[in-house]
């Protein structure tokens, strides 16, 4: 995902750098499918397909995360350009298994021991956990595939910014 804008939890909108976005899109669209619709911030994990669809409709966005809006605010406060590249793990139709939610630690990491213990108590979540695991691995594989091209395109963009800043303007 390469959103053109980020929507904060309270509805504020942050546009990404259009030139940086253009460069990244040119690079990434040749390597994998790339969505450019808005990404919306959520203060909590959106667990159910119905909650994901309701949020998407309400905020006019196709995906949600908990980090990108904070990065957008940080960049805007400092007048820095920014762009967002995300790999989507749980799609709109993915139900996050209750075992996974209960095994999450306060920092967002999963306590594997707790997850396995809970899986024994709720074996019906097993298929959903396997599906989520496969989606996670696919997202990780995509990120590994595109990290070099993303860094290269970003470096070219930042080099152009440095050149523009170093070139005296003629008035």
Contact map, one row per residue, 1 for C-alpha under 8 A:
111000000000000000000000000000000111000000000000000000000000000000000000000000000001111100000000000000000000000000000000000000000000000000000000000000000000000000000000000
111100000000000000001001100000000111100000000000000000000000000000000000000000000011110000000000000000000000000000000000000000000000000000000000000000000000000000000000000
111111000000000100000000000000000011111000000000000000000000000000000000000000000011100000000000000000000000000000000000000000000000000000000000000000000000000000000000000
011111000000001101001000000000000001110000000000000000000000000000000000000000000000000000000000000000000000000000000000000000000000000000000000000000000000000000000000000
001111100000111100000000000000000000111000000000000000000000000000000000000000000000000000000000000000000000000000000000000000000000000000000000000000000000000000000000000
001111110000111100000000000000000000011110000000000000000000000000011001000000000000000000000000000000000000000000000000000000000000000000000000000000000000000000000000000
000011111011110000000000000000000000011110000000000000000010100000001000000000000000000000000000000000000000000000000000000000000000000000000000000000000000000000000000000
000001111111110000000000000000000000000111000000000000000000000000001000000000000000000000000000000000000000000000000000000000000000000000000000000000000000000000000000000
000000111111000000000000000000000000000111100000000000000000000000000000000000000000000000000000000000000000000000000000000000000000000000000000000000000000000000000000000
000000011111000000000000000000000000000000000000000000000000000000000000000000000000000000000000000000000000000000000000000000000000000000000000000000000000000000000000000
000000111111100000000000000000000000000000000000000000000010000000000000000000000000000000000000000000000000000000000000000000000000000000000000000000000000000000000000000
000000111111110000000000000000000000000000000000000000000000000000000000000000000000000000000000000000000000000000000000000000000000000000000000000000000000000000000000000
000011110011111000000000000000000000000000000000000000000000000000000000000000000000000000000000000000000000000000000000000000000000000000000000000000000000000000000000000
000011110001111100000000000000000000000000000000000000000000000000001001100000000000000000000000000000000000000000000000000000000000000000000000000000000000000000000000000
000111000000111111000000000000000000000000000000000000000000000000000000000000000000000000000000000000000000000000000000000000000000000000000000000000000000000000000000000
001111000000011111011000000000000000000000000000000000000000000000000001000000001111000000000000000000000000000000000000000000000000000000000000000000000000000000000000000
000000000000001111111000000000000000000000000000000000000000000000000000000000001110000000000000000000000000000000000000000000000000000000000000000000000000000000000000000
000100000000001111111100000000000000000000000000000000000000000000000000000000000000000000000000000000000000000000000000000000000000000000000000000000000000000000000000000
000000000000000011111110000000000000000000000000000000000000000000000000000000000000000000000000000000000000000000000000000000000000000000000000000000000000100000000000000
000000000000000111111111000000000000000000000000000000000000000000000000000000000110000000000000000000000000000000000000000000000000000000000000000000000100100000000000000
010100000000000111111111100000000000000000000000000000000000000000000000000000000010000000000000000000000000000000000000000000000000000000000000000000000000000000000000000
000000000000000001111111110000000000000000000000000000000000000000000000000000000000000000000000000000000000000000000000000000000000000000000000000000000000000000000000000
000000000000000000111111111000000000000000000000000000000000000000000000000000000000000000000000000000000000000000000000000000000000000000000000000000001100100000000000000
010000000000000000011111111100000000000000000000000000000000000000000000000000000000000000000000000000000000000000000000000000000000000000000000000001001100000000000000000
010000000000000000001111111110000100000000000000000000000000000000000000000000000000000000000000000000000000000000000000000000000000000000000000000000000000000000000000000
000000000000000000000111111111000000000000000000000000000000000000000000000000000000000000000000000000000000000000000000000000000000000000000000000000000000000000000000000
000000000000000000000011111111100000000000000000000000000000000000000000000000000000000000000000000000000000000000000000000000000000000000000000000011001000000000000000000
000000000000000000000001111111111100000000000000000000000000000000000000000000000000000000000000000000000000000000000000000000000000000000000000010011000000000000000000000
000000000000000000000000111111111100000000000000000000000000000000000000000000000000000000000000000000000000000000000000000000000000000000000000000000000000000000000000000
000000000000000000000000011111110000000000000000000000000000000000000000000000000000000000000000000000000000000000000000000000000000000000000000000000000000000000000000000
000000000000000000000000001111111000000000000000000000000000000000000000000000000000000000000000000000000000000000000000000000000000000000000000010000000000000000000000000
000000000000000000000000000111111100000000000000000000000000000000000000000000000000000000000000000000000000000000000000000000000000000000000000000000000000000000000000000
000000000000000000000000000110111110000000000000000000000000000000000000000000000000000000000000000000000000000000000000000000000000000000000000000000000000000000000000000
110000000000000000000000100110011111000000000000000000000000000000000000000000000000000000000000000000000000000000000000000000000000000000000000000000000000000000000000000
111000000000000000000000000000001111100000000000000000000000000000000000000000000000000000000000000000000000000000000000000000000000000000000000000000000000000000000000000
111100000000000000000000000000000111110000000000000000000000000000000000000000000000000000000000000000000000000000000000000000000000000000000000000000000000000000000000000
011110000000000000000000000000000011111000000000000000000000110000000000000000000000000000000000000000000000000000000000000000000000000000000000000000000000000000000000000
001111100000000000000000000000000001111100000000000000000001111000000000000000000000000000000000000000000000000000000000000000000000000000000000000000000000000000000000000
001011100000000000000000000000000000111110000000000000000000111110000000000000000000000000000000000000000000000000000000000000000000000000000000000000000000000000000000000
000001111000000000000000000000000000011111000000000000010010111110001000000000000000000000000000000000000000000000000000000000000000000000000000000000000000000000000000000
000001111000000000000000000000000000001111100000000000000000000111111000000000000000000000000000000000000000000000000000000000000000000000000000000000000000000000000000000
000000011000000000000000000000000000000111111100000000000000000111000000000000000000000000000000000000000000000000000000000000000000000000000000000000000000000000000000000
000000001000000000000000000000000000000011111000000000000000000001000000000000000000000000000000000000000000000000000000000000000000000000000000000000000000000000000000000
000000000000000000000000000000000000000001111100000000000000000001000000000000000000000000000000000000000000000000000000000000000000000000000000000000000000000000000000000
000000000000000000000000000000000000000001111110000000000000000001000000000000000000000000000000000000000000000000000000000000000000000000000000000000000000000000000000000
000000000000000000000000000000000000000001011111001100000000000000000000000000000000000000000000000000000000000000000000000000000000000000000000000000000000000000000000000
000000000000000000000000000000000000000000001111101100000000000000000000000000000000000000000111100000000000000000000000000000000000000000000000000000000000000000000000000
000000000000000000000000000000000000000000000111111100000000000000000000000000000000000000001111000000000000000000000000000000000000000000000000000000000000000000000000000
000000000000000000000000000000000000000000000011111110000000000000000000000000000000000000011110000000000000000000000000000000000000000000000000000000000000000000000000000
000000000000000000000000000000000000000000000001111111000000000000000000000000000000000000000000000000000000000000000000000000000000000000000000000000000000000000000000000
000000000000000000000000000000000000000000000111111111100000000000000000000000000000000000000000000000000000000000000000000000000000000000000000000000000000000000000000000
000000000000000000000000000000000000000000000111111111110000000000000000000000000000000000010000000000000000000000000000000000000000000000000000000000000000000000000000000
000000000000000000000000000000000000000000000000111111111000000000000000000000000000000000010000000000000000000000000000000000000000000000000000000000000000000000000000000
000000000000000000000000000000000000000000000000011111111100000000000000000000000000000000000000000000000000000000000000000000000000000000000000000000000000000000000000000
000000000000000000000000000000000000000000000000001111111110100000000000000000000000000000000000000000000000000000000000000000000000000000000000000000000000000000000000000
000000000000000000000000000000000000000100000000000111111111111100000000000000000000000000000000000000000000000000000000000000000000000000000000000000000000000000000000000
000000000000000000000000000000000000000000000000000011111111100000000000000000000000000000000000000000000000000000000000000000000000000000000000000000000000000000000000000
000000000000000000000000000000000000000000000000000001111111000000000000000000000000000000000000000000000000000000000000000000000000000000000000000000000000000000000000000
000000100010000000000000000000000000000100000000000000111111100000000000000000000000000000000000000000000000000000000000000000000000000000000000000000000000000000000000000
000000000000000000000000000000000000010000000000000000011111110000000000000000000000000000000000000000000000000000000000000000000000000000000000000000000000000000000000000
000000100000000000000000000000000000111100000000000000111011111100000000000000000000000000000000000000000000000000000000000000000000000000000000000000000000000000000000000
000000000000000000000000000000000000111100000000000000010001111100000000000000000000000000000000000000000000000000000000000000000000000000000000000000000000000000000000000
000000000000000000000000000000000000011100000000000000010000111110000000000000000000000100010000000000000000000000000000000000000000000000000000000000000000000000000000000
000000000000000000000000000000000000001111000000000000010000111111000000000000000000000000000000000000000000000000000000000000000000000000000000000000000000000000000000000
000000000000000000000000000000000000001111000000000000000000001111110000000000000000000000000000000000000000000000000000000000000000000000000000000000000000000000000000000
000000000000000000000000000000000000000011111000000000000000000111111000000000000000000000000000000000000000000000000000000000000000000000000000000000000000000000000000000
000000000000000000000000000000000000000010000000000000000000000011111110000000000000000000000000000000000000000000000000000000000000000000000000000000000000000000000000000
000001000000000000000000000000000000000010000000000000000000000011111111000000000001000000000000000000000000000000000000000000000000000000000000000000000000000000000000000
000001110000010000000000000000000000000110000000000000000000000001111111100000000000000000000000000000000000000000000000000000000000000000000000000000000000000000000000000
000000000000000000000000000000000000000000000000000000000000000000111111110000000000000000000000000000000000000000000000000000000000000000000000000000000000000000000000000
000000000000000000000000000000000000000000000000000000000000000000111111111000000000000000000000000000000000000000000000000000000000000000000000000000000000000000000000000
000001000000010100000000000000000000000000000000000000000000000000011111111100000100000000000000000000000000000000000000000000000000000000000000000000000000000000000000000
000000000000010000000000000000000000000000000000000000000000000000001111111110000000000000000000000000000000000000000000000000000000000000000000000000000000000000000000000
000000000000000000000000000000000000000000000000000000000000000000000111111111000000000000000000000000000000000000000000000000000000000000000000000000000000000000000000000
000000000000000000000000000000000000000000000000000000000000000000000011111111111100000000000000000000000000000000000000000000000000000000000000000000000000000000000000000
000000000000000000000000000000000000000000000000000000000000000000000001111111111000000000000000000000000000000000000000000000000000000000000000000000000000000000000000000
000000000000000000000000000000000000000000000000000000000000000000000000111111110000000000000000000000000000000000000000000000000000000000000000000000000000000000000000000
000000000000000000000000000000000000000000000000000000000000000000000000011111110000000000000000000000000000000000000000000000000000000000000000000000000000000000000000000
000000000000000000000000000000000000000000000000000000000000000000000000001111111000000000000000000000000000000000000000000000000000000000000000000000000000000000000000000
000000000000000000000000000000000000000000000000000000000000000000000000001111111100000000000000000000000000000000000000000000000000000000000000000000000000000000000000000
000000000000000110000000000000000000000000000000000000000000000000000000001100111110000000000000000000000000000000000000000000000000000000000000000000000000000000000000000
000000000000000110010000000000000000000000000000000000000000000000000001001000011111000000000000000000000000000000000000000000000000000000000000000000000000000000000000000
011000000000000110011000000000000000000000000000000000000000000000000000000000001111100000000000000000000000000000000000000000000000000000000000000000000000000000000000000
111000000000000100000000000000000000000000000000000000000000000000010000000000000111110000000000000000000000000000000000000000000000000000000000000000000000000000000000000
111000000000000000000000000000000000000000000000000000000000000000000000000000000011111000000000000000000000000000000000000000000000000000000000000000000000000000000000000
110000000000000000000000000000000000000000000000000000000000000000000000000000000001111100000000000000000000000000000000000000000000000000000000000000000000000000000000000
100000000000000000000000000000000000000000000000000000000000000000000000000000000000111110000000000000000000000000000000000000000000000000110110000000000000000000000000000
100000000000000000000000000000000000000000000000000000000000001000000000000000000000011111100000000000000000000000000000000000000000000000100000000000000000000000000000000
000000000000000000000000000000000000000000000000000000000000000000000000000000000000001111100000000000000000000000000000000000000001001101100000000000000000000000000000000
000000000000000000000000000000000000000000000000000000000000000000000000000000000000000111111111000000000000000000000000000000000001001100000000000000000000000000000000000
000000000000000000000000000000000000000000000000000000000000000000000000000000000000000111111100000000000000000000000000000000000000000000000000000000000000000000000000000
000000000000000000000000000000000000000000000000100110000000001000000000000000000000000001111100000000000000000000000000000000000000000000000000000000000000000000000000000
000000000000000000000000000000000000000000000001100000000000000000000000000000000000000001111110000000000000000000000000000000000000000000000000000000000000000000000000000
000000000000000000000000000000000000000000000011100000000000000000000000000000000000000001111111000000000000000000000000000000000001000000000000000000000000000000000000000
000000000000000000000000000000000000000000000011100000000000000000000000000000000000000001001111100000000000000000000000000000010000000000000000000000000000000000000000000
000000000000000000000000000000000000000000000011000000000000000000000000000000000000000001000111110110000000000000000000000000011001000000000000000000000000000000000000000
000000000000000000000000000000000000000000000010000000000000000000000000000000000000000000000011111110000000000000000000000010011000000000000000000000000000000000000000000
000000000000000000000000000000000000000000000000000000000000000000000000000000000000000000000001111111000000000000000000000010000000000000000000000000000000000000000000000
000000000000000000000000000000000000000000000000000000000000000000000000000000000000000000000000111111100000000000100110010010000000000000000000000000000000000000000000000
000000000000000000000000000000000000000000000000000000000000000000000000000000000000000000000001111111110000010000100000000000001000000000000000000000000000000000000000000
000000000000000000000000000000000000000000000000000000000000000000000000000000000000000000000001111111110000000000000000000000000000000000000000000000000000000000000000000
000000000000000000000000000000000000000000000000000000000000000000000000000000000000000000000000011111110000000000100000000000000000000000000000000000000000000000000000000
000000000000000000000000000000000000000000000000000000000000000000000000000000000000000000000000001111111000011101100100000000000000000000000000000000000000000000000000000
000000000000000000000000000000000000000000000000000000000000000000000000000000000000000000000000000111111111111000000000000000000000000000000000000000000000000000000000000
000000000000000000000000000000000000000000000000000000000000000000000000000000000000000000000000000000111111111000000000000000000000000000000000000000000000000000000000000
000000000000000000000000000000000000000000000000000000000000000000000000000000000000000000000000000000011111100000000000000000000000000000000000000000000000000000000000000
000000000000000000000000000000000000000000000000000000000000000000000000000000000000000000000000000000011111100000000000000000000000000000000000000000000000000000000000000
000000000000000000000000000000000000000000000000000000000000000000000000000000000000000000000000000000011111110000000000000000000000000000000000000000000000000000000000000
000000000000000000000000000000000000000000000000000000000000000000000000000000000000000000000000000000011111111000000000000000000000000000000000000000000000000000000000000
000000000000000000000000000000000000000000000000000000000000000000000000000000000000000000000000000100111001111100100000000000000000000000000000000000000000000000000000000
000000000000000000000000000000000000000000000000000000000000000000000000000000000000000000000000000000111000111111100000000000000000000000000000000000000000000000000000000
000000000000000000000000000000000000000000000000000000000000000000000000000000000000000000000000000000100000011111110000000000000000000000000000000000000000000000000000000
000000000000000000000000000000000000000000000000000000000000000000000000000000000000000000000000000000000000001111111000000000000000000000000000000000000000000000000000000
000000000000000000000000000000000000000000000000000000000000000000000000000000000000000000000000000000100000001111111100000000000000000000000000000000000000000000000000000
000000000000000000000000000000000000000000000000000000000000000000000000000000000000000000000000001101100000011111111110000000000000000000000000000000000000000000000000000
000000000000000000000000000000000000000000000000000000000000000000000000000000000000000000000000000000000000000111111111000000000000000000000000000000000000000000000000000
000000000000000000000000000000000000000000000000000000000000000000000000000000000000000000000000000000000000000011111111100000000000000000000000000000000000000000000000000
000000000000000000000000000000000000000000000000000000000000000000000000000000000000000000000000001000100000000001111111110000000000000000000000000000000000000000000000000
000000000000000000000000000000000000000000000000000000000000000000000000000000000000000000000000001000000000000000111111111011000000000000000000000000000000000000000000000
000000000000000000000000000000000000000000000000000000000000000000000000000000000000000000000000000000000000000000011111111000000000000000000000000000000000000000000000000
000000000000000000000000000000000000000000000000000000000000000000000000000000000000000000000000000000000000000000001111111000000000000000000000000000000000000000000000000
000000000000000000000000000000000000000000000000000000000000000000000000000000000000000000000000001000000000000000000111111111000000000000000000000000000000000000000000000
000000000000000000000000000000000000000000000000000000000000000000000000000000000000000000000000000000000000000000000011111111000000000000000000000000000000000000000000000
000000000000000000000000000000000000000000000000000000000000000000000000000000000000000000000000000000000000000000000000011111100000000000000000000000000000000000000000000
000000000000000000000000000000000000000000000000000000000000000000000000000000000000000000000000111000000000000000000010011111111000000000000000000000000000000000000000000
000000000000000000000000000000000000000000000000000000000000000000000000000000000000000000000000000000000000000000000010011111111100000000000000000000000000000000000000000
000000000000000000000000000000000000000000000000000000000000000000000000000000000000000000000000000000000000000000000000000111111110000000000000000000000000000000000000000
000000000000000000000000000000000000000000000000000000000000000000000000000000000000000000000011100000000000000000000000000011111111000000000000000000000000000000000000000
000000000000000000000000000000000000000000000000000000000000000000000000000000000000000000000001100100000000000000000000000011111111100000000000000000000000000000000000000
000000000000000000000000000000000000000000000000000000000000000000000000000000000000000000000000000000000000000000000000000001111111110000000000000000000000000000000000000
000000000000000000000000000000000000000000000000000000000000000000000000000000000000000000000000000000000000000000000000000000111111111000000000000000000000000000000000000
000000000000000000000000000000000000000000000000000000000000000000000000000000000000000011000101000000000000000000000000000000011111111100000000000000000000000000000000000
000000000000000000000000000000000000000000000000000000000000000000000000000000000000000000000000000000000000000000000000000000001111111110000000000000000000000000000000000
000000000000000000000000000000000000000000000000000000000000000000000000000000000000000000000000000000000000000000000000000000000111111111000000000000000000000000000000000
000000000000000000000000000000000000000000000000000000000000000000000000000000000000000011000000000000000000000000000000000000000011111111100000000000000000000000000000000
000000000000000000000000000000000000000000000000000000000000000000000000000000000000000011000000000000000000000000000000000000000001111111110000000000000000000000000000000
000000000000000000000000000000000000000000000000000000000000000000000000000000000000000000000000000000000000000000000000000000000000111111111000000000000000000000000000000
000000000000000000000000000000000000000000000000000000000000000000000000000000000000000010000000000000000000000000000000000000000000011111111100000000000000000000000000000
000000000000000000000000000000000000000000000000000000000000000000000000000000000000001110000000000000000000000000000000000000000000001111111110000000000000000000000000000
000000000000000000000000000000000000000000000000000000000000000000000000000000000000001000000000000000000000000000000000000000000000000111111111000000000000000000000000000
000000000000000000000000000000000000000000000000000000000000000000000000000000000000000000000000000000000000000000000000000000000000000011111111100000000000000000000000000
000000000000000000000000000000000000000000000000000000000000000000000000000000000000001000000000000000000000000000000000000000000000000001111111110000000000000000000000000
000000000000000000000000000000000000000000000000000000000000000000000000000000000000001000000000000000000000000000000000000000000000000000111111111000000000000000000000000
000000000000000000000000000000000000000000000000000000000000000000000000000000000000000000000000000000000000000000000000000000000000000000011111111100000000000000000000000
000000000000000000000000000000000000000000000000000000000000000000000000000000000000000000000000000000000000000000000000000000000000000000001111111100000000000000000000000
000000000000000000000000000100100000000000000000000000000000000000000000000000000000000000000000000000000000000000000000000000000000000000000111111111000000000000000000000
000000000000000000000000000000000000000000000000000000000000000000000000000000000000000000000000000000000000000000000000000000000000000000000011111111100000000000000000000
000000000000000000000000000000000000000000000000000000000000000000000000000000000000000000000000000000000000000000000000000000000000000000000001111111110000000000000000000
000000000000000000000000001100000000000000000000000000000000000000000000000000000000000000000000000000000000000000000000000000000000000000000000011111111000000000000000000
000000000000000000000001001100000000000000000000000000000000000000000000000000000000000000000000000000000000000000000000000000000000000000000000011111111100000000000000000
000000000000000000000000000000000000000000000000000000000000000000000000000000000000000000000000000000000000000000000000000000000000000000000000001111111110000000000000000
000000000000000000000000000000000000000000000000000000000000000000000000000000000000000000000000000000000000000000000000000000000000000000000000000111111111000000000000000
000000000000000000000011001000000000000000000000000000000000000000000000000000000000000000000000000000000000000000000000000000000000000000000000000011111111100000000000000
000000000000000000010011000000000000000000000000000000000000000000000000000000000000000000000000000000000000000000000000000000000000000000000000000001111111110000000000000
000000000000000000000000000000000000000000000000000000000000000000000000000000000000000000000000000000000000000000000000000000000000000000000000000000111111111000000000000
000000000000000000000000000000000000000000000000000000000000000000000000000000000000000000000000000000000000000000000000000000000000000000000000000000011111111100000000000
000000000000000000110010000000000000000000000000000000000000000000000000000000000000000000000000000000000000000000000000000000000000000000000000000000001111111110000000000
000000000000000000000000000000000000000000000000000000000000000000000000000000000000000000000000000000000000000000000000000000000000000000000000000000000111111111000000000
000000000000000000000000000000000000000000000000000000000000000000000000000000000000000000000000000000000000000000000000000000000000000000000000000000000011111111100000000
000000000000000000000000000000000000000000000000000000000000000000000000000000000000000000000000000000000000000000000000000000000000000000000000000000000001111111110000000
000000000000000000000000000000000000000000000000000000000000000000000000000000000000000000000000000000000000000000000000000000000000000000000000000000000000111111111000000
000000000000000000000000000000000000000000000000000000000000000000000000000000000000000000000000000000000000000000000000000000000000000000000000000000000000011111111100000
000000000000000000000000000000000000000000000000000000000000000000000000000000000000000000000000000000000000000000000000000000000000000000000000000000000000001111111110000
000000000000000000000000000000000000000000000000000000000000000000000000000000000000000000000000000000000000000000000000000000000000000000000000000000000000000111111110000
000000000000000000000000000000000000000000000000000000000000000000000000000000000000000000000000000000000000000000000000000000000000000000000000000000000000000011111111000
000000000000000000000000000000000000000000000000000000000000000000000000000000000000000000000000000000000000000000000000000000000000000000000000000000000000000001111111000
000000000000000000000000000000000000000000000000000000000000000000000000000000000000000000000000000000000000000000000000000000000000000000000000000000000000000000111111100
000000000000000000000000000000000000000000000000000000000000000000000000000000000000000000000000000000000000000000000000000000000000000000000000000000000000000000001111110
000000000000000000000000000000000000000000000000000000000000000000000000000000000000000000000000000000000000000000000000000000000000000000000000000000000000000000000011111
000000000000000000000000000000000000000000000000000000000000000000000000000000000000000000000000000000000000000000000000000000000000000000000000000000000000000000000001111
000000000000000000000000000000000000000000000000000000000000000000000000000000000000000000000000000000000000000000000000000000000000000000000000000000000000000000000000111
